[in-house]
Amino acid sequence: MRIHKYTFLFAFAFLASDPIFAQEQFTIEEAIQLGIKNNYNILVANNNATIAANDNSLGNAGMLPVVDINASTNFANNATKQEFNTGAAVDKAGVKSNSINSGVYLTWTLFNGLKMFATHQQLSMLESMGKLSTKIQIENTVESIVVAYYNAVKQKQLIKGLNENIKISEERLTIAQKKFEIGSGSKLDVLQAKTDKNAQTSMLYRQKTVLDELKANLNQLMARPAETEFEVGDSIPVSFQLKYDELKGNYQKTNLNLIFAQENISYYKQQLKATKADLFPVVNLNANYLFSRAENQAGLILLNRNLGFNYGLTASWRIFNGFTLNNRIKNAQLQVENASLNYTNSQTQIEQQLLIAFKRFQDDQKILELEEDNLKLVRESVNIALERFRIGSSNT
């Protein structure tokens, strides 16, 4: 369970940085917009939501009549032998006969223990849950894009730092080489400076590979070819303040996973109603308009034709089915209980994650201030150490 509206902001909100490239940048807003438009998981979720909306109809709920048209024709050539109580008899070979039957049949369930209404409510909830699933997938995708994008920004800044380290190593190597040439330094200092420079260069290559992997992942989230080139931004803006009481007070209304769990409870309650409806009788309205014609070359009836409208009611009531209905009702009640337990469990997990994320948020604010101070101190220390090395008052 993830807190979509908060965690991806907490995780990377405090990586401060300076601009390092003058190239045209692919912004986070553009990445999100492209991901929402093209991401395959979102497209699949949207299609599933459309399927659920299409299924939500009165017909699928069983509230509308069913109309069928049937037609048939038969031909026969038989040997017929008949004896009647009047003493007459028929004994004839090659007797031909044919019949035609056609009709329109209507069946309409008028009452089934209100099962059709419970089913219609279930279909409506499935449609609503389909829309929620799409929104959840959009949030998941946006979260993944934001995390991937700002991870790329972070790696970009690490590359900048490695480039600065390489410049320092190159400066050390130049100084060590000159000192060795004039006899005031040792070969060991030159070798050590070269080793450090090579190590920093190796780390730079690895870091560039990490950045390329993050860009490929980001392209996949936006449904673009993995090799598509782009440049991420130079910094992660921090322009918001969070209050724990407000977050805790709003998450029940805004967290889509929690809303989905609530819908799930309602769905299983309607499922319980639909199951209990089987305790009641079923009443159907039946109507048909029929045409039939039968013609025989021998027999008592040589021609029989019917045309007309028929209608009536049928009622059925299953009063015993081996206690299977009782078991289905018990299982439906347990499903309602499980849905309620899942909701409560999700609620406690979100509260826990929200508390942990907010505390990390507060800690990151303090750490950011310390790291900004450390950055200034480190720059000054490096400058002093490099100058001392230049004048020979310190070693490598």
Secondary structure as GFF3:
##gff-version 3
##sequence-region A 1 396
A	DSSP	alpha_helix	7	12	.	.	.	ID=ss1
A	DSSP	alpha_helix	28	38	.	.	.	ID=ss2
A	DSSP	alpha_helix	40	55	.	.	.	ID=ss3
A	DSSP	beta_strand	66	83	.	.	.	ID=ss4
A	DSSP	beta_strand	89	111	.	.	.	ID=ss5
A	DSSP	alpha_helix	115	181	.	.	.	ID=ss6
A	DSSP	alpha_helix	187	221	.	.	.	ID=ss7
A	DSSP	alpha_helix	244	254	.	.	.	ID=ss8
A	DSSP	alpha_helix	256	276	.	.	.	ID=ss9
A	DSSP	three_ten_helix	277	279	.	.	.	ID=ss10
A	DSSP	beta_strand	282	296	.	.	.	ID=ss11
A	DSSP	beta_strand	303	316	.	.	.	ID=ss12
A	DSSP	alpha_helix	324	391	.	.	.	ID=ss13
###
